[in-house]
Amino acid sequence: MKIQSVLRAIRNADRDFDLIGDGDKIAVALSGGKDSMLLFVALGMYQKFKGKNFELCGIHVDVGFEDFEHEKMKAFAKQHGLTLYIEKTRIFEILQKEQNLHRGKIQCSLCSTLKKGVLFEKAKALGCNKIALGHHGDDAVETLFLNMIHGSKVATFLPKQYMSRMDMDMIRPLVYLKESEIVGVVEENGIPSVRRVCPNDGFTQRQEMKEFLDKLYAAYPMAHDNFITALSNTKQIHLWQNAKKEKK
């Protein structure tokens, strides 16, 4: 898959969900994984599209895990003429203290909350009005199933979401792409990714859901595209309506 296909998917998502406006300053949340690295370089290319006038930078929140390959990220940003900020934190120390209170396991939710706080504060300090995340279509489907199983609600994240507390939008320009397509583009174009060092990697509910859906897609290949399409098929939503609750 060519990177032009990624740019086309970003343009379609931008058109459908009004992701990027004239004069925006966008911070890409750069984890170092394949999704965010691809998003970073693709948005850099998207800046050159006719009629697109926005600023771009990358922010990596350094949690404090050992052996994280910052130099690879720095070299990648320099190679493509992109601006990258690395925010060093002591989040891992906090997580280690908390894990003793939770059966020795690091809390993914706490880690996410702390990282998001640092990310938003840095983006705000840089004058950014939007944060771009590397979530793709498969992430959205996994979130939908996780919410139904663990939260008894039919919901997933939005392509564009306003965060009132920070007065900032979160956007997800890769929502029209599957993970397999991203893997293909990254491999074909030599886009690097940083080795994961999180001790919870591969042992989360999301990983379990990913494996479950892979088995489902193997049995019902058409389900993959249909699930992603269903996320925006709002005209055909048929759920139970409780008359008593509706009156309250």
ABEGO torsion letter per residue (X at the ends): XBAAAAAAAAAAAAAAAGABBBGBBBBBBBAGBAAAAAAAAAAAAAAABBGBBBBBBBBBBBAGBBGBBAAAAAAAAAAAGBBBBBBBBAAAAAAAAAAAABGGBBBAAAAAAAAAAAAAAAAAAAGBABBBBABBAAAAAAAAAAAAAAAGBBBBBBABBBBAAAGBBBBBAAAABBAAAAAAAAAAAGBBBBBBABAABGABAAAAAAAAAAAAAAABAAAAAAAAAAAABAAABBBBBBAAAAAX
